[in-house]
Amino acid sequence: MPGGKHILGKGRQQRVFGTAKVGDRGQIVIPKEAREFFGIQPGDTLLILGKHETGLIVTKPETLNDLAAQIFQTVENED
């Protein structure tokens, strides 16, 4: 299984895969190990989120669908 560097004390789900340099056209290359670990294929669409204080998040849009479903389920359970 592809790995990346395990972050001590953070569980097996949090890893450091390296760095990415921004090219002249604003493009970055996601490290191969990260692409393999997350199942990112050529042509996939990724969602870029950001907050000035904390930086950028790069994720698959489906991740937010799952999160939204969890939030709605929690709200329904509270009603």
N, C-alpha and C positions, 0 to 999 in steps of 0.2 A: 504494500500500500504506500502511496506517496506520502511524504511526511512533512517537510518543513521542519523548523526548529521548535521543539516543545518549549512552552514558556513555563518555567518552574513554578509550581504552586497554583497554576491556573487551569488545571484539568487538561484532558487530551483534546478538547475541542478548540483551544486557543493556541495558535502557532504563528511563528514569524516565517515568512516565505522569502524574504529578501527585500530588495528595493527595486524601484522602477524609475527610469529616467524619462523625463518629458522631452519629446523630440521637437523639432522646429515647427511641426504642424499641430502641436498640442497632444500628440498621441503618446500613450504609454504601452509597454509590453508587460502583460501579467506573467510572472514567472511560471515556467512549465509545471513545477510541482504544485503550485496553487491551482492552475487550470485543471490538472488531473484530480486533485483532491476535491474540488468543487464541481467537477464535471462540466467545465466551461468549454464549449466547442466553437470553432469558427462560425461566425454568423449569429451567435447568440446575442441577445439584447441584454445589457446590464443597466441597472438603475444607479445613478450617481446622486447621492444626498450629501449635504454639507451643512455645517454649522461653524461659524467663524472661530469660536472658542475651542472646538474639539477636532475639526478637520473634516475629511471626506469619508464617506462610506460607499463602497462599491458592492452591489449585491444583485442577485437575480430578482426580477420583479415578483416572481412567485413567492419570495420570502415575505414580502409585505402582504400578499394575499392571505398567507397562512396566519400572519400576525393579526390582520384585520378580522379574520374568522374567529380567532381566539378572543379578541376584544368583544366582538358581538356576542359570542357565546357567554362570556362572563357577564355582560350586561343583561342578557336574557335570563341567566340564572339568578341574578340579583332582583329581578322584577317579580 
